Amino acid sequence: MGTSFNEKFDQHSVWRREFALRLKLLAQWLQDQDLMDASVEDRLHRLEAQVRVDKVMVAFVAEFSRGKSELINAIFFAGYGRRIMPASAGRTTMCPTEMGFDAEVPPCLRLLPIETRLHPQSLMEWRMVPEKWERIDLEVSNPKQLSEAFAKVAETRRVTQEEARALGFWHAQSSDSNPVPDANGLLEVPKWRHALINIAHPLLKQGLVILDTPGLNAIGAEPELTVSLIPQAQAVVFILGADTGVTQSDLSIWREHLVEDGQDLSTRLVVLNKIDTLWDALDSPQEVQAQIERQKRSSAEILGITQDQVVAVSAQKGLVGKVKNDAALLKRSCLDQLEDALSHDIMGRRQKILGAAVARGIAALRGETGRFVQVRRRDLTEQLLELQGLQGKNKPVIKNMRARVAQEQAEFDAAGVKIHAVRSVHMKLMREIFALLGPQALKDEMAQLTGALKQKGFKLGIKRSYGETFERLRANVREVHVKGLEIHAMLVATFLQLNTEYGFSLQVPDEPQVEPYLNDLDLIERSHVQYLGISNAFRLAQPEFADRLVRALSNRLRSVNETALSDIEAWSKSAASQLDSQLRERRKNFVRRLEAIDRIAQASTGLDERIAEINGRSAELDQAERKLVELTDSLLQMTTPARFGVAMHAA
C-alpha cells in the first residue's frame, strides 16, 4: 500500500516547516553580511509566505445520500474513534461546510443563518461580519462534543413556498428540483447558509482545507460555491453511488458545476462509493469485482475522464475498519486506493508546482544577491589597483589622486539628475498600471455588468454582456503588459548606460508576464458563463440573485488584480532596489577611497596596511560567496521531488 493522503500531507507539512526554517537562517545570514536590501527582503518574505501559507483545498461534491460525509470521516477523522461529520441516512450536510484552521481564532463552529440570502452581501463579505454568525465553541479533545456540534450543519427549518422562493429554494418553472411540501404545505430548507469549522486537527493545522458541499439544488442557489470556491480547489472529489452509477442529477452537477470547456480534468477524482452494497453472498468475489469494474468503465465514459480517475470504495466499511483496527475489512473497503490517489495524484502534483515555484524564487534570490557581492568585489578590486598605483609615489601624486577621486564623486553625484528623471517616468507608468487594475476600475466594470443583469425578465443578452466585460478586463491586463514592457525597455537603456559609464552590474529582471492573469480571467469567465445556462435562467431573473452573482465575481476578480499588482510591484521593486543598492555601494566606495588616501598621506605605513585590509576583505567576500552558494544550494535541493520526504514513484 502506498503512502496515505494523511501521511503524505503530514510529510509535505514537515517539508514546508523545514524549508521555512532554512529560509529564516538564510535571511539572518544575509542580514549579518549586510547583503539585505529592500528587494531581497521582499523576495524572502514572499517565499516564506508562499511556503508557510500554502493551502490545499479538497472539495467533496455529491448529490444527496452518496456517502460524502462518511467518506470525509473515513479519510480524515477516523482517529477520533467515531463519526464526527453527520453521516446518517438521507440528507445530512444541508449547508456548505468549510473546515480549516486559523490559529488566531479559538476552535469553534460558525454558522451563517440562511436568512442572509435575503441581503445582497456575498459570502466573502459576510465573513467580515463575525457577529452575524452563530458561534459554538469546540472541545477538540472531546469527540462526542465535536460530533454533537457538527450535527448542527444538518439542521433544517420549515418555510412557506414564498419564503422558499425568496431564499432561492423554490422555482415555479423548475419543479423537479424543488423540495416536496409536507402535509401543511411547508417546505424543508437548510437552517444555515454556510458553516465554518475552525479546529486544530493535525491536517487542518498544516494547511488542509476541506470543503463539504450539499446537493445540486443547494449548490445552484449559492453562486459563490460554483464560481469561486470549487474552481479554486486544488482537487475535487466527486462521489457517486456504486449501485446506481451516474444518475441524471449526478450528471447535472458534473456538467454544470465541475467541468468547463477546455479544462484540465486531472484534478477531478471520481469515487464510486458504497461498493459494499454490491457484496452479495450469491456472487463470487470475482463476479462482484467484475461488476465494480463495469461501473468504473461506464462512469468514466459518461463523465469523459480516464478510468484510473475513478476509484471504487466503501467509505462506511473503511471507517469501521480503521476504528476497529480490522485490517481485512479496511483492505476490502479499498479506502487505501483512494488515499493513494489523493496523495500521489493530488498532493504529488501540488508539491511539484510549489517546489518549481519556490525553486524559481530561490534562483532569482541567489542571482540578485550574487550581483550585490560582485559589486563589492569590483569596488575592492578598483581600490586595490588604485592603492597599488600609489606605492612609491610622493605626496603631490597622492594629492592629485585625491583630487581625481573627488572629481569622480562630483560627476557621479551630478548623474543623479538623470536617474531621478528615469525614476519619475518609472513611477508615472506604475501609477497608470495601478489605475488599470485598481479597485475603482473594477468597481466601474462591475457596476456596468450589474446594470445589464438587473434588466427585468430573462437576461437573453447576458452572455454577451459577460463577454464584453471580460474582454475589457483582458484589454486592461494587456495594456498593463504594454506599460510593463515600456518600463522594461527604459530600464534596459538606463542600466546599460550606468553599467558602461560607472562599471555597475545592473541587470533588469525579465519583463513581467501577464499570461497567468489572462488564464485566470479565462477560467473565471468560463465558470461564470457556464452558470448562465438555461438551468439558472429563472434564478438570474431574480435581481437579488443576480446581484449576489456579480458580488461573487467581483471578489474573485479583485483577488486576481491584487495578485497581479503585487507581482508587478515586486518586479518593479527588484529593479529599483538593485539601482539603489549599487548607488549606495558606490557612494560608500568613494568615501572609503578618500579616507584611505587621506590616511596614506598622513602616515607612510598606511598604504601597506590598507592594501592588506582590502586583501582581507576580498578573502572574506570569497568566503561569503561560497556560503551563499552553499545555503541556496541546500534550499534548491529541497525543492526536488526526492527531497519532499515522500515516495514519488507513482506521481
N, C-alpha and C positions, 0 to 999 in steps of 0.2 A: 504494500500500500504506500502511496506517495505521501508527501507532506500535507497535512490537513490545512484548510484555509486558516483556522485559528493559529496553528503553529507558524505558518508562513507569514501571516500578518504580524505575529509577535516578533519573528526574526527580522522582518522589514523594519519594525519599530526600533529594535535594538540597533540595527544599522543606522537609522536616522539619528538616534541619540549619540552614537559613537562619532558619526560624521560631524554633527553639530559641535561636539566637544573638541574635535581636532580643528575645526574651523575657528573656534574660540581661541585655541592655543596659537594658531597662525596669526590671528588678529593681534594678540598680545605681543607676539614676537615682532610683527611689523611696527607696532607702536613703540616698542623698545628700540628698534633700529631707526626710528624716525622716517619710516617709509610709508606712513599712513597719511594720504591726502584725502580730500573730500570724496573723490571719485572711487578710490579704493575702499574707503569706509562704506560708501553707499553700496558698492558691489558686494562687500562682505555681508552687510545687513540683509540684502535681497537674497543672497544664497542661504543664509541662516534661516530666514523666514520661509523660503521655499522648502527647505528640508524639515524644519520643525512643524510648520503649519500645514504640511501636505495632508489633505483629507482624501479619503477614499469612500465614496458613496456607493452603496449597493442598494438598488431599488428592487423590491419584490412586488410584482404586479400580477394580479389574477382576478378572474371573476369570483363571485362568492362561492364558498364551500369547495375550494380547491386544495385546502390544507396549507395555505400560505403561512399563517401564524404558527402552525405546528412545525413547519419547516424552519422558521426562524428560531423557535425553541430548540429544535434538534441541533442546529448548527452552532448557535451562539450561547444558549442558556442552559444546556443540559447539566452543566456543573452545579446548578442550584438544586438538582435532585428532584425537580418538579416542573410543571408548566409555569412559565412566567407570563408570556403573552396569552390572552384569552384565545382558546382554540377548541371550543365546543362545537357540536353540530349546528349547522345553519349559519346565519350571518353573524360574524363576530366583530372584526375590525370595521366599524362603520365610518370612522373618520380617518383621514391620512395621518400616519404617526411617524414622526422622526425621532430616532434615538441617536444621541451623541453625547459628548462630554465637554463641558466648559468649566474649567477649574474655578472661575470667578463666580459661579452660580452654585448654590447648595444643591445636593441631589433632590430632584423634585419632578413631578409630572405637572405640566401646564396645559390647560385645556381652553381653547377659544370657543365661546358659545356660537352655535350655528346662526344666531340672530345677527351676527356681524355681517352676514351676507346681504343684509338689507342696507348696508352702508357701502359707499364706493371704495373705501380703502382696500388696498391689496394685502395679501398675507404678509408680505415683507414690511409693509407699513404697520400692520398690527403687531408685529414682533417688537417694534419700538415702543409699544404701549403695554408694558407688562401688567399694569393694574387691571387691564380688561380681561386678563386670563385668570381662570380659576386655578389655584396652585395647591398641590398636595405634596407635602414633604415625604421623601422616601427613606426607608431604612435599608441601606444597601446590603447589610448582612442578614436581613430577615426575609427569606424567600416568600413566606406566607403573606407578609405585608405588601411586598412588591406585587405579588400575584393579584391580591385584592385591589390594589391601587390601579394596576394596569387594566383591570376588568372594566374600569370606567370608560375606556375608549370605545367600548361596545354599547354604551348606553344610547337609548333612543327616546324619542318623545312622540306623542300623537298630536297631529295638527289637522286643521281643516284643509280642504282642497285648495282654497285660496291662499292660505299660508304656505302650503307646499309649493304652489306656483311661484310665489314671491321669493321663496328660498331656493328655487331652481330645481325642485324635485318633481314637478308636475308639468307636463306639456300636453295640451289637448290634442295636438296634431301627431303626437308620438306616443300612443297609448301602450305600446309593447314594453317600453322601459319604465313606465310609471309604477309606483308602488300600489299594491292592492288595498282598497278601502276595507276597513273592518265593518262589523255589524252596525256601528254608529256612523259610518261614512268617514271616519278619521283615517289618516294615513300615517304610517310609521316612517320617521326620518331620523337621521343621526342627531343626537343632542349636541354634539360638538363638531365644529368645522375643521379643526386641526389640533393635533396633540404634539407636544414637545416633551421628550423624556430626557432628562439630564441625569446620567447615572455613571458612577465610577467603575463601570465594568472594564476589565483589563483591555479588551479590544477597543472599546469606545475611547478610553483614555489615550490610546495610541493613534487616534485619528480616524477610526472607522465611523462612518455614519450610515445607519440603516433607515431606509425609507419603506414603510409598510403602507401599501395603498389599498383602498377598498375597490369595489367592483365598478363596472362600466358606468352606471348611472352617476355615481359619486365622482368618478374621475372627470366625466364630461362637464359636470356642474362647477368644477373648480379649475379655471383655465391655467392658474399658475403651476398646477401639477404637470399638465401636458406640455406647456410651452416653456417652463423654467426648470422645475426640479428634476423631472425624469430625464430630459435631454442632457442635463449636466452630470448625471450619474456616470461613474466610471464603468459600471456594469449594471445590466438589467436582467433579473431572473424572472422569467415568465412561467407561471405554473399552470399546468393542465391536469385534468384527471386522467389517469391511465385507463380507466374503464370507459371513458367517453371520448378520449382523443380531443381533437379540435372541434369545439361546438361553434355555432353561429355567433354567440356572444363573445367567445374567446377570439374568434377571427376579427370581430369588430374592434375589440381592444387592440389587437395586434396591428391592424391596418390603420386605424385612426389615431393611435396614440404612441405606438412603439416603432413604427417603420416609416421612414421618409424616403422619397425618391433619391437614388444615388447614395444612400447612407451605407457606411461600413457596418455590417451586421455582426462583426466578430465580437462585439461587446454584448451581444444578446445570447443568453443561455436559457434554453427551454427545459423545464423539468416536468416529466410525466410522473406525477405524484400518485400515491395510493396504489402501488403495484400489488400490495397485499390483498386488494380486492380481487385480484386475478389468481391468487394462490388457491388452488382447488384440489381437494383430495382425490378427485376422479381423474385429474390430469397429471401426467408425469412432469417433473421439473423441466425436462426438455421442451415439452409442449407449452408450458407456461412461459418459458423464456422465448420460444418462437413467437408466441402471441405478443409479448412485450416488444420484440424486435420489429414485428409488423407495425405496431402502433408508433414506434420511433420513426420508421421509414415514412409512414403515412403522414405523421405530423410534420416532419422535415419537408416533405414535398409540398404540403399545403401552405406552410409558412415561408417557403423559399429559402431555407437555410440548409447547411450541411448536416448529415445525420450525426456527426460527432458533436454537434452543438445541442443535441437532445440527450438528456440523462434521465433514466428511469429510476425512481427511488420510492421508498415508503418512509415518509418523514415520521409517522407515528411509531413504527417499529424501530426506526433508528433512534428516536428519543428514548424509547423503552430500553433498547439495547445499551445505550450509554448510561442511563440512570441505574439499571440493574447489573451493569458490567457483564452483559451477556454478549460475548464476542461473536458467537454463531449468529444470533439474531441481528446484531449490528452489521455483520458481513452480508447477510441475506437482504437487509434493507437497502443495500447499495449506496448508503449515505456517504461512504468513503469516496465513491466515484464522483459524486457531486462536489465534495470538498476538494478533491483532486483537481477537478475542472476549475473551480473558483480560484484555487491557489496558483496553479500553473498558468492557466489561460488569462485570468484577470489580474491577479496580483503580479504575475510574472511580467505581463505587458506594462502594468503601471510602474513597476520597478525599472524596467528598461527605459521608459520615457523619462522618468525622474532622473535616472542615472545619466542619460545622454544630456539632459538639460543642465544638470549640475556640472558635468564634465566640461561643457562649453563655458560655463561661468568661471570655473577654476582656471581653464586655459587662458581666458581673457584676463583674469586677475593676475596670473603669472606674467603674461606679456606686458601688462600695464606697469606692474611693479618692477619687472626686469628693465624696462626703459628708464625708470627712475634711477635704478642702480647704474645704468650706463651713463646717464647724465653726470652722476657724481664721479664715475671713473674718468670720463672725458675731462671734467674740471680738474681732477687731481693730476692727470697727465699734462694738461696745459700748464698748471702751476709748477710741476716738476721741471718741465722743459725750460720754463721761464727762469726758475731759480738756478738751474744748472748753467744757463747762459750768463748768469751774474758771477759765477765763480772766477776769482782772479781779477774782477773789474774794480775800478776805483769809484769813489763817491759820486763824481759827476755822472758817470754812466748809470749808477743806481738811481740818481735823482731824475735823469731823463726817463728811465724805465717807469718810475713812479708817475711822472707826468703823462707818459703814454697810456698807462693803465687808467689814470683819472680821465683822460680824454675818451677812452673807450667807454668808460662808465657813463660819461655825459651823453655820448652818442646813443648808447643803449637806452638811457632814460628818455631821450628825445623820441625814440621809436615807439614809446608808449602811446603817443598820439594816434599812430596808425592802428595799433592794437585796439585802442579804445573805439575807434571808428568801426572796426570789424565786429567788436562786441555789440555795438549799438544795432548794427544790421542783424546780427545773430538774434538778439533779444526781440527785435521787431518781428522777425519771422516766427519765433517761438510764440509770441503773443497771438499772432494770426493762427497758428496751429491750435493753440488752446481755445481760441474763439470758435474754430470749426468743430471741435469735439467737446466743447464745454457744455455745462448744464443748460444755458439759455438756448443754444442752438437745438439741443434735443427737445427741450420743452416746447419750442415753436413747432417742431416737426410733429410731436405727439398731439398738440392742440389741433393741428390741421387734420390729422388722422381721426381724432375724436369727433370732429365735426362731420366727417364722412360717415362714421359709424352711428352717429346719433340721428341720422335721417330716419324718418318714420318708415315702418314696414320692412319688407325684406331688403337686404343690402345686396342687390344684384351686382353692383359695381364695386363691391368691397375688395375683391381680389385685385382689381386694377388699382384701387387706392393704396393697398398694401404694397403692390409692386412699385408704384411711383414713389412711395415713402422710402422704401429700401434702396431704390436707385439713387435717390438724393443722398441717402446716408452713405452709400458706396462712393458716390461722387465726392463727398466730403473727405472720406478716407484717402481717395486717390489724390485729392488736392493737398492733403497733408503730406503725401508721399512726394509730390512735386516740390513743395516747400522744403521738405527734408533734403531732397537732392540739391536744392539751391544752397541750403546751409552747408551741405557736404562739399560742394564744388568750391564755395567761398573759403571754407576752412582748408581744403587741399591746397589752394593757391597761396593762402596766408602762411600755412605751416611750411610749405616748400620754400618760401622766401625767408622765413625765420631760420629754417634749417641751414639754408645756404649762407645767409649773412652772419649768423651767430653760432653756427655749429650745433644747433639744437637737434634733438632726435624725436621731434613731434611726429606723431602718426595718427591720422584721422581714423576713428573707428569706422567700420563698414556702415554704409548708409542704412538707416532704419528700414526694416522690411514691413510691409503692411499686409502681405498675403494672409498671415494668421488672423488678422482682424476682419478681412474680407471673407475669409472662410467662416468665421464666427457669425458674421451677418447673414451669410448664405444659410447656415444651419438654423439660425433663429427664424429667418424668413420661411424656410421650409416647414418648421414646426408650427408656425402661426398660420400659414396659408393652408396647411393640411387641416387645421382646426376650423377653417372657414367653409368646410364642405356642407352638403345638404343636411347631414345628420345634426348639425348645430345651427341650422338656419333659423329655427324657432327661438333658440336661446339668443342668437345675435339680434333678433327683432326686439329684445328687451334692452332698453337703454342702460339699465344698471349693470347688466351682464357685459355689454359691450364696453362700458367704462372700466370694469374690472380687467377685461382682456387687455385694454390699452395700458392700464397701470402695470400689469404684469410685464408687458412688452417693454415699457419704459424702464423698469427696474433692471431687466436683462441687458438692454442696450446701454444703460448707464454704466453697468459693470464692464462691458466691452470698451467703452470710451475711456473709462478711468484707467483700465489696464494699458490701453494704447498710449495714453498721455504719460502714464508712469514710465513705460518703456522708452518713449521718446525723450522724456526729461532725463532719464538715466543716461541715454546715449549722448545727449547734449552736455550733461554734466561731465561725462567721461572726457570729452574733447576739451571743455573749458578747464577742467582740473589739471589735465596734462600741461596746458599752457601756463596755468597759474603756478604749478609746482616747478616747472623749468624756469620761469621768470624769477621765482623766489630763489631757486638754487643759484641762478646766475648772479643775482644781486648779492647773495651771501658770498659767492665766489669773488666778486670784486672787492668786497670788504676784507676777505681773508688775504687776497693778493696784496692789497695796500698795507694791511697790518704786517704781513711778512716782510715786505720791502722796507717798511719803517724800522722793524726790529733789526734787519740786516744792516741798515745804515747806522744804527746806534751801537752795534756790537759785532766785532769781527767773527765771533764764533756762531753768530745767529744763523748764517747761511747753511752750514753743515747740519745744524740741529733741525732747521726747518725741512731740509731735504730728507733727513732721517724720519722726521714726523710724517711727511707725506708718504714715504715708502711704507711706513707702518699702517697708515690709514688705508693705503691701497691693498695691503695684505688683509686687513680687516674686511675690506669690501669684497675681496675674492672669497673670503670665508662666508660672508653674508649671502653672496650669490649662490654658493654651493648649498647653504642651508635653505634658501628659498626654493631651489630645485628639489631638495630632499622633502621639504614639507608639502609642497604642491604635488610632487610625485605620489606621496602616500595618499593624498586625497583623491588624485586621479585613479589610482589603483582601486580605491574603494568604490568607484562608480562602475567598475566592470561587473557583469553578471555573476562571475565566480565569487566576488567579494561581498555579495549581499548576504552571505551566510546561509543560503538555502539551495536546495537541489534545483537546478535549472534544466535538467535533461529533457523534460517534457515540454518546456516552453518553446 
